[in-house]
């Protein structure tokens, strides 16, 4: 171990020491394999994929993906990966780009739509029309790229986008309208065809966020499941994002954004020649980048193949069906919407009537499940949508479903016996008087400390009290405190 963590070791450390410390650091992380972490990670349950991806990355780790004319392997590998995505999700004329992840794919699609709206329709103050369940990455893109985000309420019973309301929200300033396949929060499939048709009638581009389901839903058809059309074959859909590091089981840092044609994709590109250096042209937000992530994605796709992905999709569907049946058999649990596969969200009922979603119970259950060795992702209430726990199913979870359900039933019994999770009245009163625009770092840190955060970027063992505070606060204040907390995590 270095004696002074604020500086580099004077003489360097051995490779064995460095790797040993990395392994030690990993001991405190949530497990990424084994089917007990139900968010953030995607485990195919095939051990050989990790070694293959690592070896493929190493082969091209030093290759600079900035210039495929100097490194032709980059063009070959990217074309292969994009062709595979286009064959699965495209239509004649489809073109695309390999990116670092779903957020970058979405950023690029929004940029292409913004620039297309300027060039083709003369729009100078563009709008981005989104269902309330659209991924936060779209709001990030609007923030970065100067679009006005117009959020449309979803159906309160199904949690699907309301096609009629989405159509009514379109204006002469709308550059792009979005549908999810499926939504991250609830795993339900939006009415893509209806949304795309109304957009096309107004001359508006339509993006399908299939980052989550794009590499799962098509393969489910091969297992006999009925999946509505949602991709670029649907009239009016002009772009689509699909993450390979989700249900294609590649390592993190792999996604594809597809466009209906090359002309639309061209609006994604950036070129600059008015400087004394080399002529710059970038297809993505990144310039210099290792080709290693592209290589590992290519290798995993080639290794698994069509039959492999069909079989893996069947395992996910099996896990989903068994989990849904089990959840619906537990008293006091309500599954939200009709998940299409891969993602399930459920809330916990309580309160005086015992029939209303109870935020405190939801968060207590999350803590109890984490203590039992499971990670279920808590999601807070928003615009009438109840607080819930999100689960991402993978092939590795098939053999874990019964164990999860048993521990969940026990966690729910324990949670009902615990004191109600409630916000401290003094803290609620203090927070109610805060203006996030005027809140300084010291005041924000004081609120976090009052909520039980130690200022060192660590969450308490039980997170229910902290999350209940966020549940009670207006969104702008939540966002301000989240930024302050992140600043304590990354602090030198």
Residue pairs with C-beta under 8 A, 6 or more apart in sequence:
1 21
2 8
2 9
2 13
3 9
6 492
30 37
30 40
30 41
30 375
31 37
32 41
32 43
33 41
33 43
33 50
33 396
34 43
34 396
35 43
35 45
35 394
35 396
35 397
35 398
35 399
35 400
36 373
36 374
36 375
36 400
37 374
37 375
38 374
38 375
38 376
38 377
38 390
38 391
38 392
38 393
38 397
39 375
39 376
39 377
39 390
39 391
39 392
40 377
40 392
41 394
42 245
42 246
42 247
42 249
42 392
42 394
43 249
43 394
43 395
43 396
43 397
44 249
44 304
44 312
44 394
44 395
44 396
45 315
45 394
45 395
45 396
45 398
46 249
46 304
46 395
48 303
49 249
49 300
49 303
49 304
52 296
52 299
52 300
52 303
53 250
53 251
53 296
53 299
53 300
54 251
54 296
55 299
56 292
56 295
56 296
56 298
56 299
56 300
57 251
57 290
57 292
57 293
57 295
57 296
58 292
59 292
59 295
60 73
60 77
60 290
60 291
60 292
60 294
60 295
61 290
61 291
61 292
62 290
63 71
63 73
63 74
63 290
63 291
63 292
63 295
64 70
64 71
64 288
64 289
64 290
64 291
65 71
65 74
65 286
65 288
65 289
65 290
65 291
65 294
66 282
66 287
66 288
66 289
67 74
68 74
68 75
68 78
71 291
73 291
74 291
74 294
77 291
77 294
77 295
77 298
78 97
78 98
78 294
80 298
80 301
80 302
81 98
81 244
81 256
81 294
81 297
81 298
81 301
82 95
82 96
82 97
82 98
82 256
82 258
84 301
85 96
85 214
85 242
85 244
85 256
85 258
86 94
86 95
86 96
86 232
86 258
88 214
88 215
88 218
88 231
89 210
89 214
89 218
89 231
89 232
89 240
89 242
89 258
90 96
90 231
90 232
90 233
90 240
90 258
91 231
91 232
91 233
91 260
93 260
93 261
93 262
94 232
94 258
94 259
94 260
94 261
95 258
95 259
95 261
95 262
95 265
96 256
96 257
96 258
96 259
96 265
97 108
97 256
97 257
97 265
97 268
97 283
97 284
98 254
98 255
98 256
98 294
98 297
99 105
99 108
99 255
99 256
99 257
99 284
100 253
100 254
100 255
100 284
100 286
100 289
100 293
101 243
101 245
101 252
101 253
101 254
101 255
102 135
102 137
102 209
102 211
102 241
102 243
102 255
103 137
103 140
104 255
104 284
104 285
104 286
105 211
105 241
105 242
105 243
105 255
105 256
105 257
106 135
106 137
106 138
106 140
106 141
106 207
106 209
106 211
106 241
106 257
107 137
107 140
107 141
107 144
107 145
107 285
108 257
108 268
108 284
108 285
109 141
109 176
109 207
109 239
109 241
109 257
109 259
109 268
110 128
110 138
110 141
110 142
110 145
110 147
110 176
110 207
111 141
111 145
111 267
111 268
112 239
112 259
112 264
112 265
112 267
112 268
113 126
113 128
113 175
113 176
113 205
113 207
113 239
113 267
114 126
114 145
114 146
114 147
114 175
114 176
114 267
115 267
116 175
116 205
116 264
116 267
117 123
117 126
117 175
117 176
117 205
118 124
118 126
119 267
121 203
123 172
123 173
123 175
125 148
125 173
126 146
126 147
126 148
126 173
126 174
126 175
126 176
127 147
127 148
127 149
127 150
127 171
127 173
127 174
127 175
128 138
128 141
128 142
128 147
128 148
128 149
128 150
128 174
128 175
128 176
128 177
128 178
129 150
129 152
129 166
129 169
129 170
129 174
129 176
129 177
129 178
129 204
130 138
130 139
130 149
130 150
130 151
130 152
130 177
130 178
131 151
131 152
131 154
131 160
131 161
131 162
131 166
131 178
131 179
131 180
131 183
131 190
132 151
132 152
132 153
132 154
132 382
132 383
132 385
133 154
133 159
133 161
133 180
133 183
133 184
133 185
133 186
133 188
133 190
133 385
134 151
134 178
134 180
134 183
134 209
135 180
135 183
135 184
135 209
135 211
138 149
138 178
138 209
139 149
141 147
142 148
142 149
147 175
147 176
148 173
150 169
150 174
152 161
152 162
152 165
152 166
152 169
153 162
153 165
153 383
153 384
154 160
154 161
154 162
154 385
155 161
155 162
156 384
156 385
158 188
158 337
158 338
159 183
159 185
159 186
159 188
159 336
159 337
159 385
160 183
160 188
160 189
160 190
160 191
160 337
161 179
161 180
161 190
161 191
161 195
163 191
163 194
163 195
163 198
166 177
166 179
166 195
166 198
167 194
167 195
167 198
170 177
170 198
170 199
170 202
170 204
174 199
174 202
174 204
175 204
175 205
176 204
176 205
176 206
176 207
177 195
177 198
177 199
177 204
177 205
177 206
177 207
178 206
178 207
178 208
178 209
179 190
179 191
179 192
179 195
179 196
179 206
179 207
179 208
179 209
179 230
180 189
180 190
180 208
180 209
180 210
180 212
181 189
181 190
181 192
181 208
181 209
181 210
181 212
181 213
181 214
181 217
181 230
181 231
182 188
182 189
182 190
182 212
182 213
182 217
182 339
182 340
182 342
182 343
183 190
183 212
184 211
184 212
184 343
184 390
185 345
185 379
185 385
185 388
185 390
186 336
186 337
186 339
186 343
186 345
186 388
187 212
187 337
187 339
187 340
187 341
187 342
187 343
187 344
187 345
188 337
188 338
188 339
188 340
189 213
189 217
189 228
189 230
189 340
192 208
192 228
192 229
192 230
192 234
192 237
193 228
193 229
193 234
193 235
193 236
195 206
195 236
196 206
196 208
196 234
196 235
196 236
196 237
197 235
197 236
198 236
199 205
199 206
199 236
200 206
200 235
200 236
205 238
205 239
205 264
206 236
206 237
206 238
206 239
207 237
207 238
207 239
207 240
207 241
208 230
208 231
208 232
208 234
208 237
208 239
208 240
208 241
209 240
209 241
210 217
210 230
210 231
210 240
210 241
210 242
211 241
211 242
211 243
211 246
211 255
212 243
212 246
212 247
212 342
212 343
213 230
213 247
213 340
213 341
213 342
214 231
214 240
214 241
214 242
214 243
214 247
215 242
215 243
215 244
215 246
215 247
215 248
215 309
216 246
216 247
216 313
216 316
216 341
216 342
217 227
217 230
217 340
217 341
218 227
218 231
219 306
219 309
219 310
219 312
219 313
220 227
220 313
220 314
220 317
220 341
221 227
222 306
222 310
222 313
223 310
223 313
223 314
223 317
225 317
225 341
227 340
230 237
231 237
231 240
232 238
232 239
232 240
232 258
232 260
237 260
238 259
238 260
238 264
239 257
239 258
239 259
239 260
239 264
240 257
240 258
241 255
241 256
241 257
241 258
242 255
242 256
242 258
243 254
243 255
244 250
244 254
244 255
244 256
244 297
244 300
244 301
245 251
245 252
245 253
245 254
245 255
245 297
247 312
247 313
247 316
247 342
247 394
248 254
248 297
248 300
248 301
248 304
248 309
249 300
249 304
249 312
250 296
250 297
250 300
250 301
251 293
251 296
251 297
251 300
253 293
254 293
254 294
254 296
254 297
257 268
259 265
259 268
268 283
268 284
269 281
269 282
269 283
270 280
270 281
270 282
271 279
271 280
271 281
271 282
272 279
272 280
272 281
273 279
273 280
280 287
304 312
312 395
313 341
315 395
315 398
316 341
316 342
316 393
316 394
316 395
317 341
318 398
319 393
319 394
319 395
319 397
319 398
319 401
320 339
320 341
320 342
320 344
320 393
322 398
322 401
322 402
323 344
323 391
323 393
323 397
323 401
323 404
323 405
324 335
324 339
324 344
326 401
326 402
326 405
327 333
327 335
327 344
327 346
327 405
327 408
328 335
330 405
330 408
330 409
330 412
332 348
332 349
332 350
332 354
332 412
332 416
333 346
333 347
333 348
333 349
333 408
333 412
334 346
334 347
334 348
334 349
334 357
335 344
335 345
335 346
336 345
336 346
336 347
336 385
336 386
336 388
337 345
339 345
341 393
342 392
342 393
343 390
343 391
343 392
343 393
344 390
344 391
344 393
345 379
345 388
345 389
345 390
345 391
346 388
346 389
346 391
347 357
347 362
347 386
347 387
347 388
347 389
348 357
348 358
348 361
348 362
348 365
348 389
348 412
348 415
349 355
349 356
349 357
349 358
349 361
350 356
350 357
350 358
350 360
350 361
350 416
351 358
357 381
357 386
357 387
357 388
359 380
359 381
359 387
359 421
359 468
359 471
360 420
360 421
360 422
360 464
360 468
361 412
361 415
361 416
361 421
362 378
362 387
362 388
362 389
363 378
363 387
363 421
363 463
363 464
363 467
363 468
363 471
364 414
364 415
364 418
364 421
364 464
365 376
365 389
365 408
365 411
365 412
365 415
366 376
366 378
366 389
366 463
366 464
366 467
367 461
367 462
367 463
367 464
368 410
368 411
368 412
368 414
368 415
369 375
369 376
369 389
369 407
369 408
369 411
370 376
372 407
372 410
372 411
374 404
374 407
376 389
376 390
376 391
377 389
377 390
377 391
377 392
378 387
378 388
378 389
378 390
378 463
378 467
379 387
379 388
379 389
379 390
380 387
380 467
380 470
380 471
381 387
381 471
387 471
397 404
421 464
421 465
421 468
422 468
423 465
423 468
423 469
423 471
423 472
424 450
424 465
426 450
427 447
427 450
427 451
427 469
428 469
428 472
430 447
430 450
431 447
431 469
431 472
431 473
431 477
434 443
434 447
434 477
436 476
436 477
436 479
436 480
437 476
439 477
439 480
441 484
441 487
444 480
444 481
444 484
445 455
445 484
445 488
447 481
448 455
448 481
448 484
448 485
448 488
449 455
451 465
451 466
451 469
452 460
452 465
452 466
453 459
453 460
453 466
453 485
453 488
455 488
456 488
457 485
457 488
457 489
457 490
457 491
459 466
460 466
470 478
470 481
470 482
473 481
